[in-house]
């Protein structure tokens, strides 16, 4: 079997978790109980990762200019000039995506076996989890925009099912609906972009559409790019459609990890990078970069004051995604993917670590009721600290290399204002993550004052093993793309995707000295954030100095800059009033009035007609006689007239 034959089997990657979902749908719960259903789902995700590695090897064996392979399975939509095939596109970008989606996804599946122990819907949870992963894999492998959109909608549906998994809680049910509705706004942009692509280029196949982007007018290319970006804003929770992601924490913690690290929110960044020829042919990059960096800063300020351990991480994800869009906006696409990969490592580790804490504290999520847990949960604490240092930008962990590259690319592209705002956000990130680590693992043990629960305990090995693996990836993940010509492995691997695009140029450093100075500045900002948080919280003795010093602004930030209030007062309430008015005026008055009027007319007609059916034979005989007489008179009249 040669490399091309292996690439033809790329469909195996999404097929394995899809098979798991089908098996659990048919046999889960009744025939496959805990933990068997969890192991089946996990092993099939592991199999998908293994086949992703095989696909990587096959693609790597080809020359760089040949690393684009489209597998067409069948004609999906053959309709006149609209010809859409069910196809998968395999190139370095797609393979990079499937590797970390399946790899990190398999670890999250394994962790969930322990976390979901005892849940009455254990098998259903893993069914949804497998389906979620399969949808994401279809999304990133799609060879046509409709196939990608199929996966796009699949992850949207699965996120709804998993966020509201514990639907008995009103907050979980509401969070699921909020995520679903908010994402429909972004999906509208994706659909319009596809319509424009087909109208101007006559195809929805991704490879020829991207190749034809350079022939479009700047205005058309910009419109298509901005519409794709609208879809990305919804899926990746960027301003102003970010409001669904913090509420998504109502779902089980493995869901949060999967959404934030390997699926769903990374789909938006992938879409922008995949459709980059439209952004290069138009003038949408500046919008992408500014939305990204403003979102990063805004979310970081909100994370400063939240007390829920998972919500802090949720706003952190929104902020880190902002960095990825900043990179994509300035044209540093490889840097965006690099940060996506490293973020998958340390953010999965942070969420799974938070889940381990919640598990050890019997469901507690309020950081004000934690503290001192490193003594009782050493494995969780140690791995969480590794992830904290990575996201804070400490050398030599993976987060430093990827975030530093993004900021450096912005600087060398001449976007100094973007660099400044990104640098300030890095400082805030180091501060709020240090605050979280201190409140959870250091200081006094406030959980002893909060309840009479048993002593916190370390999670079982099925949960701590993924933490250790992810910690290793967080430590060494930066080796994928060190900022030295001979060590930029990921950039060189992705180059064939971008270098064939007209207008693409690598952003190079002006000088080694400036690049080194920017790196030193990035580290110093992280150290400053850590030092400031340590100084405040090491002496806090149960207080929250950040909230105290922010005063009234703390409540404003905790309310998410009141975006939810703006939507409630500006859209939801007026919308309800307008719909109520339409309901009373048009629906009840006109539609119901017409229907009821017809019913009353028919009822009246029936009542009158019923009188003719009296049951008296003499009346029927008289009616027959009268009718016959009228017919005779009519016939005689017509004969006389003739």
C-alpha positions as CSV (number, residue, x, y, z in Angstrom):
1,X,0.0,0.0,0.0
2,X,1.5,3.3,-1.1
3,X,1.1,6.7,0.6
4,X,-1.8,7.7,-1.7
5,X,-3.7,4.6,-0.8
6,X,-3.2,5.3,2.9
7,X,-4.5,8.9,2.4
8,X,-7.5,7.5,0.6
9,X,-8.4,5.9,3.9
10,X,-8.5,9.2,5.8
11,X,-12.2,8.6,6.4
12,X,-11.2,6.0,9.0
13,X,-10.2,8.8,11.4
14,X,-13.8,10.1,11.9
15,X,-15.3,6.7,11.2
16,X,-13.9,5.2,14.4
17,X,-15.5,7.5,17.0
18,X,-18.6,7.6,14.8
19,X,-18.7,3.8,15.1
20,X,-18.3,4.2,18.9
21,X,-21.3,6.5,19.0
22,X,-23.4,4.0,16.9
23,X,-22.4,1.1,19.1
24,X,-23.3,3.0,22.3
25,X,-26.6,4.2,20.7
26,X,-27.6,0.6,20.0
27,X,-26.2,-1.2,23.0
28,X,-25.3,1.4,25.6
29,X,-27.0,1.6,28.9
30,X,-28.9,-1.7,28.6
31,X,-26.2,-4.1,27.4
32,X,-23.0,-2.0,27.8
33,X,-22.8,-0.5,31.3
34,X,-20.2,1.3,33.2
35,X,-17.2,1.2,32.6
36,X,-17.4,-0.9,29.4
37,X,-19.0,1.9,27.4
38,X,-16.4,4.3,28.5
39,X,-13.6,2.0,27.5
40,X,-15.1,1.3,24.1
41,X,-15.4,5.0,23.4
42,X,-11.9,5.7,24.6
43,X,-10.3,2.8,22.7
44,X,-11.9,3.9,19.5
45,X,-10.6,7.5,20.0
46,X,-7.2,6.0,20.6
47,X,-7.6,4.1,17.4
48,X,-8.5,7.3,15.6
49,X,-5.3,8.9,17.0
50,X,-3.2,5.9,15.8
51,X,-4.6,6.2,12.3
52,X,-4.0,9.9,12.4
53,X,-0.3,9.1,13.0
54,X,-0.3,6.7,10.1
55,X,-1.9,9.4,7.9
56,X,0.9,11.8,9.1
57,X,3.6,9.4,8.1
58,X,2.0,8.8,4.7
59,X,1.7,12.6,4.0
60,X,5.2,13.2,5.3
61,X,6.6,10.7,2.8
62,X,5.5,12.8,-0.1
63,X,7.4,15.8,-1.5
64,X,6.2,19.1,0.1
65,X,4.5,20.4,-3.1
66,X,2.5,17.1,-3.3
67,X,1.1,17.2,0.2
68,X,-2.5,17.9,-0.9
69,X,-4.7,14.9,-1.4
70,X,-8.5,14.9,-1.9
71,X,-10.4,11.6,-1.3
72,X,-13.8,11.6,-3.1
73,X,-16.2,8.9,-1.7
74,X,-19.4,9.7,-3.6
75,X,-21.4,12.5,-5.2
76,X,-23.4,14.1,-2.4
77,X,-25.3,16.9,-4.0
78,X,-25.5,16.5,-7.9
79,X,-27.8,19.3,-8.9
80,X,-27.2,21.2,-12.2
81,X,-24.2,23.4,-11.8
82,X,-24.0,22.6,-8.1
83,X,-21.8,19.5,-7.8
84,X,-20.8,18.7,-4.2
85,X,-18.9,15.5,-3.4
86,X,-18.6,13.8,0.0
87,X,-14.8,14.2,0.1
88,X,-12.0,14.6,2.6
89,X,-9.0,17.0,2.1
90,X,-5.7,15.8,3.6
91,X,-2.9,18.3,3.8
92,X,-0.5,19.4,6.6
93,X,-3.1,21.7,8.2
94,X,-5.8,18.9,8.3
95,X,-3.3,16.3,9.7
96,X,-2.1,18.7,12.4
97,X,-5.7,19.3,13.5
98,X,-6.7,15.6,13.5
99,X,-3.5,14.7,15.5
100,X,-4.3,16.9,18.5
101,X,-8.1,16.5,18.3
102,X,-7.7,12.7,18.5
103,X,-4.7,12.7,20.9
104,X,-6.1,15.1,23.4
105,X,-9.6,13.9,22.9
106,X,-8.5,10.3,23.8
107,X,-6.9,11.5,27.0
108,X,-10.1,13.4,27.9
109,X,-12.2,10.3,27.2
110,X,-10.0,8.2,29.5
111,X,-10.2,10.8,32.2
112,X,-14.0,10.9,31.9
113,X,-14.2,7.2,32.8
114,X,-13.2,8.1,36.3
115,X,-14.9,11.5,36.5
116,X,-18.4,10.2,35.4
117,X,-18.3,7.2,37.6
118,X,-21.7,6.5,39.1
119,X,-23.6,8.8,36.7
120,X,-26.9,7.2,35.7
121,X,-26.4,8.2,32.0
122,X,-22.8,7.1,31.8
123,X,-23.2,5.4,28.4
124,X,-25.1,8.3,26.9
125,X,-22.4,10.7,27.9
126,X,-19.7,8.7,26.0
127,X,-22.1,8.4,23.0
128,X,-22.2,12.2,22.9
129,X,-18.5,12.5,23.5
130,X,-17.6,10.1,20.6
131,X,-20.1,11.9,18.3
132,X,-18.6,15.3,19.3
133,X,-15.1,14.1,18.3
134,X,-16.4,12.6,15.1
135,X,-18.1,15.8,14.1
136,X,-14.9,17.8,14.7
137,X,-12.9,15.4,12.6
138,X,-15.4,15.7,9.7
139,X,-15.2,19.5,10.1
140,X,-11.4,19.7,9.7
141,X,-11.1,17.0,7.0
142,X,-14.0,18.3,4.9
143,X,-13.0,18.5,1.2
144,X,-16.0,20.8,0.4
145,X,-17.6,23.6,2.4
146,X,-20.9,21.6,2.8
147,X,-19.0,18.7,4.3
148,X,-17.2,21.1,6.6
149,X,-20.5,22.7,7.5
150,X,-21.9,19.3,8.3
151,X,-19.2,18.8,10.9
152,X,-19.6,22.4,12.0
153,X,-23.3,21.9,12.8
154,X,-22.5,18.5,14.3
155,X,-20.2,20.0,17.0
156,X,-22.9,22.6,17.6
157,X,-25.5,20.0,18.3
158,X,-23.2,17.9,20.4
159,X,-22.1,20.9,22.5
160,X,-25.8,21.6,23.2
161,X,-26.3,18.0,24.3
162,X,-23.2,17.9,26.5
163,X,-23.5,21.4,28.0
164,X,-27.1,20.6,29.1
165,X,-26.2,17.0,29.9
166,X,-27.4,17.5,33.5
167,X,-30.6,19.1,32.2
168,X,-32.4,18.6,35.6
169,X,-30.6,21.8,36.6
170,X,-32.3,24.8,35.1
171,X,-29.0,26.5,34.7
172,X,-27.6,23.7,32.6
173,X,-30.6,23.6,30.3
174,X,-30.5,27.4,29.9
175,X,-26.7,27.2,29.1
176,X,-27.3,24.6,26.4
177,X,-29.9,26.7,24.8
178,X,-27.8,29.9,25.0
179,X,-24.9,28.1,23.3
180,X,-27.1,26.8,20.6
181,X,-28.8,30.0,19.8
182,X,-25.7,32.2,19.9
183,X,-23.9,29.9,17.5
184,X,-26.8,30.1,15.0
185,X,-25.8,33.8,14.5
186,X,-22.3,32.7,13.4
187,X,-23.7,29.9,11.3
188,X,-25.7,32.5,9.3
189,X,-22.4,34.1,8.3
190,X,-20.9,30.8,7.3
191,X,-23.9,30.0,5.1
192,X,-23.8,33.4,3.4
193,X,-20.1,33.0,2.7
194,X,-20.8,29.7,1.0
195,X,-23.5,31.3,-1.1
196,X,-21.1,34.0,-2.2
197,X,-18.3,31.6,-3.0
198,X,-20.6,29.5,-5.2
199,X,-22.1,32.6,-6.9
200,X,-18.7,34.0,-7.8
201,X,-16.6,30.9,-8.3
202,X,-19.1,28.3,-9.3
203,X,-17.9,25.6,-6.8
204,X,-18.1,24.7,-3.2
205,X,-15.1,22.3,-3.3
206,X,-12.5,23.8,-0.9
207,X,-9.3,23.3,-3.0
208,X,-10.6,25.0,-6.3
209,X,-12.5,27.7,-4.3
210,X,-9.3,28.7,-2.4
211,X,-7.3,28.6,-5.6
212,X,-9.8,31.0,-7.2
213,X,-9.9,33.5,-4.4
214,X,-7.2,35.6,-5.9
215,X,-9.3,36.4,-9.0
216,X,-12.1,38.0,-7.0
217,X,-12.4,41.7,-6.5
218,X,-11.1,43.0,-3.2
219,X,-14.6,43.9,-2.1
220,X,-16.0,40.5,-2.8
221,X,-13.1,38.7,-1.2
222,X,-13.4,40.9,1.9
223,X,-17.1,40.2,2.1
224,X,-16.6,36.5,1.9
225,X,-13.8,36.6,4.5
226,X,-15.8,38.7,7.0
227,X,-18.7,36.3,6.7
228,X,-16.5,33.3,7.3
229,X,-15.1,35.3,10.3
230,X,-18.6,35.9,11.6
231,X,-19.0,32.1,11.7
232,X,-15.7,31.9,13.5
233,X,-16.6,34.6,16.0
234,X,-19.7,32.5,17.1
235,X,-17.9,29.2,17.3
236,X,-14.8,30.5,18.9
237,X,-16.6,32.8,21.4
238,X,-15.1,36.1,20.3
239,X,-16.7,39.5,21.0
240,X,-19.6,40.1,20.8
241,X,-20.7,36.4,20.6
242,X,-18.5,35.2,23.4
243,X,-21.3,35.1,26.0
244,X,-22.2,31.4,25.6
245,X,-18.8,30.0,26.6
246,X,-18.7,30.9,30.3
247,X,-22.2,29.4,30.8
248,X,-21.1,26.2,29.0
249,X,-19.3,25.4,32.3
250,X,-22.6,23.9,33.4
251,X,-21.7,20.7,31.6
252,X,-19.5,18.0,33.1
253,X,-15.8,19.0,33.3
254,X,-14.6,16.6,30.6
255,X,-17.0,18.3,28.2
256,X,-15.5,21.7,29.2
257,X,-12.0,20.3,28.5
258,X,-13.0,18.8,25.1
259,X,-14.8,22.1,24.0
260,X,-11.9,24.3,25.1
261,X,-8.9,22.2,24.1
262,X,-9.7,20.0,21.1
263,X,-13.1,20.8,19.6
264,X,-15.7,23.4,19.1
265,X,-13.9,26.7,19.9
266,X,-10.8,25.7,17.8
267,X,-13.1,25.3,14.8
268,X,-13.4,29.0,14.3
269,X,-9.6,29.5,14.2
270,X,-9.3,26.6,11.9
271,X,-11.9,28.1,9.5
272,X,-10.1,31.4,9.3
273,X,-6.8,29.7,8.7
274,X,-8.3,27.3,6.1
275,X,-9.9,30.1,4.2
276,X,-6.9,32.4,4.4
277,X,-6.7,33.1,0.6
278,X,-10.0,35.1,0.9
279,X,-8.4,37.2,3.7
280,X,-5.2,37.8,1.7
281,X,-7.2,38.7,-1.4
282,X,-9.3,41.2,0.6
283,X,-8.8,43.5,3.5
284,X,-10.4,41.6,6.4
285,X,-7.2,40.7,8.3
286,X,-7.1,44.0,10.3
287,X,-10.7,43.3,11.6
288,X,-9.7,39.8,12.6
289,X,-6.6,41.0,14.5
290,X,-8.3,43.8,16.4
291,X,-11.4,41.7,17.3
292,X,-8.9,39.0,18.6
293,X,-6.8,41.3,20.7
294,X,-9.7,43.2,22.1
295,X,-11.4,40.0,23.0
296,X,-8.2,38.7,24.6
297,X,-7.9,41.8,26.8
298,X,-11.6,42.0,27.7
299,X,-11.8,38.3,28.7
300,X,-8.6,38.6,30.8
301,X,-10.0,41.5,32.8
302,X,-13.2,39.5,33.6
303,X,-11.1,36.5,34.7
304,X,-9.4,38.7,37.3
305,X,-12.4,38.6,39.7
306,X,-14.3,35.4,39.1
307,X,-14.5,32.9,41.9
308,X,-15.7,29.8,40.0
309,X,-12.7,27.7,39.2
310,X,-14.1,26.7,35.8
311,X,-15.3,30.1,34.8
312,X,-11.9,31.6,35.3
313,X,-10.6,29.0,32.8
314,X,-13.5,29.7,30.4
315,X,-12.6,33.4,30.2
316,X,-8.9,32.3,29.9
317,X,-9.9,30.3,26.8
318,X,-11.7,33.2,25.2
319,X,-8.6,35.3,25.8
320,X,-6.2,32.7,24.4
321,X,-8.4,32.3,21.3
322,X,-8.1,36.0,20.9
323,X,-4.3,35.6,20.6
324,X,-4.9,33.0,17.8
325,X,-7.1,35.4,15.9
326,X,-4.5,38.1,16.4
327,X,-1.9,35.9,14.7
328,X,-4.3,35.0,11.9
329,X,-5.2,38.6,11.4
330,X,-1.6,39.7,10.8
331,X,-1.0,36.7,8.5
332,X,1.0,34.6,10.9
333,X,-1.1,31.5,10.3
334,X,1.5,29.0,11.5
335,X,1.8,30.9,14.7
336,X,-1.9,30.7,15.2
337,X,-1.9,26.9,14.7
338,X,1.1,26.6,17.0
339,X,-0.6,28.3,19.8
340,X,-3.8,26.3,19.1
341,X,-1.8,23.1,19.6
342,X,0.1,24.2,22.7
343,X,-3.1,25.7,24.1
344,X,-4.8,22.3,23.6
345,X,-2.1,20.7,25.9
346,X,-2.1,23.2,28.8
347,X,-5.8,24.1,28.6
348,X,-6.9,20.5,28.7
349,X,-4.6,20.0,31.6
350,X,-6.0,23.0,33.4
351,X,-9.6,21.9,32.9
352,X,-9.0,18.3,33.9
353,X,-7.0,19.5,36.9
354,X,-10.0,21.7,37.9
355,X,-12.2,18.7,37.4
356,X,-9.9,16.7,39.7
357,X,-10.2,19.4,42.3
358,X,-14.0,19.4,42.0
359,X,-14.0,15.6,42.3
360,X,-11.8,15.7,45.4
361,X,-14.0,18.4,47.0
362,X,-17.2,16.6,46.3
363,X,-18.5,19.0,43.7
364,X,-17.3,22.3,45.1
365,X,-16.3,24.9,42.4
366,X,-16.0,28.1,44.5
367,X,-12.3,29.0,44.9
368,X,-13.1,30.9,48.1
369,X,-13.9,27.5,49.7
370,X,-10.7,25.8,48.7
371,X,-7.0,26.5,49.6
372,X,-4.2,24.3,50.8
373,X,-5.1,21.4,48.4
374,X,-1.5,20.7,47.3
375,X,-1.0,18.6,50.4
376,X,-4.0,16.4,49.7
377,X,-3.9,16.3,45.9
378,X,-0.2,16.3,45.0
379,X,-0.5,14.9,41.5
380,X,-3.3,17.3,40.6
381,X,-1.5,20.3,42.1
382,X,1.9,19.5,40.5
383,X,0.4,19.1,37.0
384,X,-1.9,22.1,37.4
385,X,1.2,24.2,38.4
386,X,3.0,23.1,35.2
387,X,0.0,24.3,33.1
388,X,-0.2,27.6,35.1
389,X,3.5,28.4,34.4
390,X,2.9,27.6,30.7
391,X,-0.1,29.9,30.2
392,X,1.7,32.6,32.2
393,X,4.5,32.5,29.5
394,X,7.4,31.0,31.5
395,X,10.4,29.7,29.7
396,X,10.8,26.9,28.5
397,X,7.2,25.7,28.6
398,X,5.1,25.4,25.5
399,X,2.9,28.4,26.2
400,X,5.9,30.7,26.2
401,X,7.1,29.7,22.7
402,X,3.7,30.0,21.0
403,X,2.5,33.2,22.7
404,X,5.8,34.9,22.3
405,X,5.8,34.1,18.6
406,X,2.4,35.7,18.2
407,X,3.4,38.9,19.9
408,X,6.7,39.0,17.9
409,X,4.9,38.5,14.6
410,X,2.6,41.4,15.5
411,X,5.5,43.6,16.3
412,X,7.5,42.8,13.2
413,X,4.4,43.3,11.1
414,X,4.4,46.9,12.3
415,X,1.3,46.5,14.5
416,X,2.8,48.0,17.6
417,X,-0.7,48.9,19.1
418,X,-1.7,45.2,18.8
419,X,1.5,44.2,20.5
420,X,1.0,46.6,23.4
421,X,-2.6,45.3,24.0
422,X,-1.4,41.7,23.7
423,X,1.4,42.3,26.1
424,X,-0.8,43.9,28.7
425,X,-3.1,40.9,28.3
426,X,-0.2,38.6,29.0
427,X,0.5,40.4,32.2
428,X,-3.2,40.0,33.2
429,X,-3.1,36.3,32.3
430,X,-0.1,35.7,34.6
431,X,-1.9,37.6,37.4
432,X,-5.3,35.9,37.3
433,X,-3.8,32.4,36.8
434,X,-1.5,33.0,39.8
435,X,-4.5,34.1,41.8
436,X,-6.3,30.9,40.9
437,X,-3.4,28.7,41.8
438,X,-2.9,30.4,45.1
439,X,-6.6,30.3,46.1
440,X,-6.9,26.6,45.2
441,X,-3.6,25.0,46.2
442,X,-1.9,27.4,48.6
443,X,-2.8,29.5,51.7
444,X,-5.1,28.3,54.4
445,X,-7.5,25.4,53.9
446,X,-10.8,27.3,53.7
447,X,-12.8,24.1,52.8
448,X,-12.6,23.1,56.4
449,X,-14.6,26.1,57.3
450,X,-17.1,25.7,54.6
451,X,-18.6,22.3,55.2
452,X,-18.3,19.1,57.1
453,X,-17.4,17.1,54.0
454,X,-14.6,14.4,54.2
455,X,-11.0,15.4,53.7
456,X,-10.2,16.2,50.0
457,X,-8.6,13.2,48.2
458,X,-6.6,12.7,45.1
459,X,-8.4,11.4,42.0
460,X,-8.0,7.8,40.8
461,X,-5.2,6.9,38.4
462,X,-7.6,6.8,35.4
463,X,-7.9,10.5,36.0
464,X,-4.4,11.4,37.0
465,X,-2.7,9.5,34.2
466,X,-4.0,11.9,31.5
467,X,-2.9,14.8,33.7
468,X,0.7,13.5,33.8
469,X,0.7,12.9,30.0
470,X,-0.6,16.4,29.3
471,X,1.9,17.9,31.7
472,X,4.7,16.3,29.7
473,X,3.2,17.6,26.4
474,X,3.0,21.1,28.1
475,X,6.7,20.9,29.0
476,X,8.0,19.7,25.7
477,X,5.3,20.9,23.3
478,X,7.3,24.0,22.4
479,X,9.9,21.8,20.6
480,X,7.4,21.7,17.8
481,X,8.3,25.2,16.6
482,X,11.3,26.8,18.3
483,X,12.1,30.3,16.8
484,X,15.3,29.2,15.1
485,X,15.5,28.5,11.3
486,X,16.4,24.9,11.6
487,X,14.0,24.2,14.4
488,X,10.7,25.7,13.1
489,X,9.3,22.2,12.4
490,X,5.6,23.1,12.5
491,X,6.1,26.2,10.3
492,X,8.0,24.2,7.7
493,X,5.4,21.5,7.9
494,X,2.5,24.0,7.3
495,X,4.4,26.0,4.6
496,X,2.9,24.1,1.6
497,X,-0.6,25.2,2.8
498,X,0.2,28.9,2.8
499,X,3.1,29.4,0.3
500,X,1.0,28.5,-2.7
501,X,-1.4,31.4,-1.8
502,X,-0.8,34.7,-3.8
503,X,0.1,37.5,-1.4
504,X,1.3,35.4,1.4
505,X,4.6,36.4,3.0
506,X,6.4,35.1,6.1
507,X,6.8,37.8,8.8
508,X,10.5,37.8,9.6
509,X,12.4,39.4,12.5
510,X,14.2,42.6,11.7
511,X,17.1,41.6,13.9
512,X,18.0,39.0,16.4
513,X,18.5,41.7,19.1
514,X,15.0,43.0,18.8
515,X,13.5,39.5,18.7
516,X,15.5,38.6,21.8
517,X,14.4,41.8,23.5
518,X,10.7,41.0,22.8
519,X,11.1,37.6,24.3
520,X,12.7,39.0,27.4
521,X,9.9,41.5,27.7
522,X,7.3,38.8,27.4
523,X,8.9,36.7,30.2
524,X,9.3,39.8,32.4
525,X,5.6,40.6,31.9
526,X,4.7,37.1,33.0
527,X,7.1,37.3,36.0
528,X,5.6,40.7,37.0
529,X,2.1,39.3,36.9
530,X,3.1,36.3,39.0
531,X,5.0,38.4,41.5
532,X,2.2,40.9,41.9
533,X,-0.4,38.2,42.5
534,X,1.9,36.4,44.9
535,X,2.5,39.6,46.9
536,X,-1.2,40.3,47.2
537,X,-2.5,36.8,47.9
538,X,0.3,35.4,50.1
539,X,-0.7,37.9,52.7
540,X,-4.4,37.9,52.1
541,X,-5.4,35.5,54.8
542,X,-8.8,34.5,53.2
543,X,-9.4,37.9,51.5
544,X,-9.5,38.7,47.8
545,X,-7.2,41.7,47.3
546,X,-7.9,42.0,43.5
547,X,-11.6,42.4,44.1
548,X,-11.0,44.8,47.0
549,X,-8.7,47.0,45.0
550,X,-11.0,47.1,42.0
551,X,-13.9,48.2,44.2
552,X,-17.1,48.8,42.3
553,X,-15.4,47.8,39.0
554,X,-15.1,44.2,40.3
555,X,-18.9,43.7,40.1
556,X,-18.9,45.2,36.6
557,X,-16.1,42.8,35.5
558,X,-17.7,39.8,37.2
559,X,-20.9,40.5,35.2
560,X,-18.8,40.2,32.0
561,X,-18.8,43.9,31.2
562,X,-22.6,43.5,31.3
563,X,-22.8,42.0,27.8
564,X,-25.6,39.7,29.0
565,X,-27.5,42.7,30.4
566,X,-27.1,44.5,27.1
567,X,-28.4,41.6,25.1
568,X,-31.3,41.1,27.6
569,X,-32.4,44.8,27.5
570,X,-31.5,45.5,23.9
571,X,-32.6,42.3,22.1
572,X,-34.4,39.8,24.3
573,X,-36.9,42.0,26.1
574,X,-37.8,44.2,23.0
575,X,-38.0,41.0,21.0
576,X,-40.4,39.4,23.4
577,X,-42.6,42.5,23.4
578,X,-42.6,42.7,19.6
579,X,-43.5,39.0,19.3
580,X,-46.2,39.3,21.9
581,X,-47.7,42.2,20.0
582,X,-47.5,40.2,16.8
583,X,-49.1,37.3,18.6
584,X,-52.0,39.3,19.9
585,X,-52.5,41.4,16.8
586,X,-51.7,39.3,13.8
587,X,-51.8,35.7,15.1
588,X,-54.8,35.9,17.4
589,X,-56.6,38.7,15.5
590,X,-56.0,37.8,11.9
591,X,-54.9,34.2,11.6
592,X,-56.9,32.8,14.5
593,X,-59.8,35.2,13.5
594,X,-59.9,33.9,10.0
595,X,-59.7,30.3,11.1
596,X,-62.3,30.7,13.7
597,X,-64.5,32.7,11.3
598,X,-64.4,29.9,8.7
599,X,-65.2,27.4,11.4
600,X,-68.2,29.5,12.6
601,X,-69.4,29.8,9.0
602,X,-69.2,26.1,8.4
603,X,-70.9,25.5,11.7
604,X,-73.8,27.8,10.8
605,X,-74.1,26.3,7.3
606,X,-74.2,22.9,8.8
607,X,-76.9,23.9,11.2
608,X,-79.0,25.3,8.5
609,X,-78.4,22.3,6.2
610,X,-79.3,19.9,9.0
611,X,-82.9,21.2,9.0
612,X,-83.4,19.7,5.5
613,X,-82.8,16.3,7.1
614,X,-85.9,16.1,9.3
615,X,-86.7,12.4,8.9
616,X,-90.3,13.0,7.7
617,X,-91.1,11.2,4.5
618,X,-93.8,13.6,3.5
619,X,-91.3,16.5,3.5
620,X,-88.9,14.5,1.3
621,X,-91.9,13.6,-1.1
622,X,-92.8,17.3,-1.2
623,X,-89.3,18.3,-2.0
624,X,-89.1,15.7,-4.8
625,X,-92.4,17.0,-6.2
626,X,-91.4,20.6,-6.0
627,X,-88.1,19.9,-7.7
628,X,-89.7,17.9,-10.5
629,X,-92.2,20.7,-11.0
630,X,-89.4,23.3,-11.3
631,X,-87.6,21.1,-13.8
632,X,-90.7,20.7,-16.0
633,X,-91.4,24.5,-15.9
634,X,-87.8,25.2,-16.8
635,X,-87.9,22.7,-19.7
636,X,-91.2,24.2,-21.1
637,X,-89.8,27.7,-20.8
638,X,-86.7,26.9,-22.8
639,X,-88.8,25.0,-25.4
640,X,-91.1,27.9,-25.9
641,X,-88.2,30.3,-26.1
642,X,-86.6,28.1,-28.8
